[in-house]
Amino acid sequence: MKIKQKTLYYNLIFSPEPEGGFTVIVPSLPGCVTYGKTLQEAKKMVRDAIWGYLESLRKHGESIPSNAETFVSTVDINATEELSEELIHA
């Protein structure tokens, strides 16, 4: 019997940490957060974290979400000089 495979897609947020390394958040999987000392390690760690999260969802009979039909974008906000200074020193 052949097992049917499905590709799942997840948006990731990589945040560089002041002490080095990267924290990775998977927004569509609440609480799925990991860390890697390098970008390559962070990518490996987030794959492992997602697999563990999905296995837990399957074990508990919960539906498995995917970001197949979503996308991520950014927007630039032109802040006043005063606000920019506050954000820099926050």
C-alpha positions in Angstrom: 0.0 0.0 0.0 1.4 3.4 -1.0 1.3 6.2 1.5 0.0 9.5 0.1 2.3 12.4 1.0 1.2 16.0 1.4 3.5 19.0 1.7 2.6 21.4 4.5 3.8 25.0 4.5 4.6 27.2 7.5 5.5 30.8 7.7 8.4 31.4 10.0 9.7 34.5 11.8 13.5 34.6 12.5 14.6 37.2 15.1 18.3 37.8 15.7 19.1 37.8 19.4 21.4 40.4 21.1 23.6 37.6 22.5 23.8 35.9 19.2 21.7 33.3 17.4 18.2 33.3 16.2 14.8 32.7 17.8 12.2 31.2 15.4 8.5 31.5 15.8 5.8 29.6 13.9 2.8 31.9 14.0 0.2 29.3 12.9 1.4 26.8 15.6 0.8 28.7 18.9 3.7 28.2 21.3 6.0 26.7 18.7 9.2 28.6 19.3 12.8 27.5 19.0 16.3 28.8 18.9 19.6 28.2 17.0 23.1 29.5 17.4 23.3 30.0 13.6 20.7 30.5 10.9 21.4 27.0 9.6 20.9 25.5 13.1 17.7 27.6 13.7 16.2 26.2 10.4 17.1 22.6 11.6 15.6 23.3 15.0 12.4 24.7 13.7 11.9 21.7 11.5 12.3 19.5 14.6 9.9 21.7 16.6 7.2 21.6 13.9 7.4 17.8 13.6 7.0 17.5 17.4 4.1 19.9 17.4 2.4 18.1 14.5 2.9 14.7 16.2 1.2 16.1 19.4 -1.7 17.4 17.3 -2.1 14.0 15.6 -1.9 12.2 19.0 -4.6 14.4 20.4 -6.9 14.1 17.3 -6.6 17.8 16.5 -6.5 19.2 13.0 -3.2 20.1 11.5 -3.0 23.6 10.1 -0.9 24.8 7.2 0.0 28.2 5.7 -0.4 26.9 2.1 -2.7 29.8 1.1 -1.2 32.6 3.1 1.8 34.9 2.6 4.0 37.2 4.6 4.8 40.7 3.7 6.3 43.8 5.4 5.3 47.4 5.5 7.5 50.4 6.1 6.2 53.1 8.5 7.7 56.5 8.2 7.9 57.5 11.9 8.6 61.0 13.1 12.1 61.7 14.3 10.9 61.8 17.9 9.2 58.5 17.7 12.2 56.9 15.9 14.5 58.1 18.8 12.2 56.5 21.3 12.1 53.2 19.5 15.9 53.1 19.1 16.4 53.6 22.8 13.6 51.3 24.0 
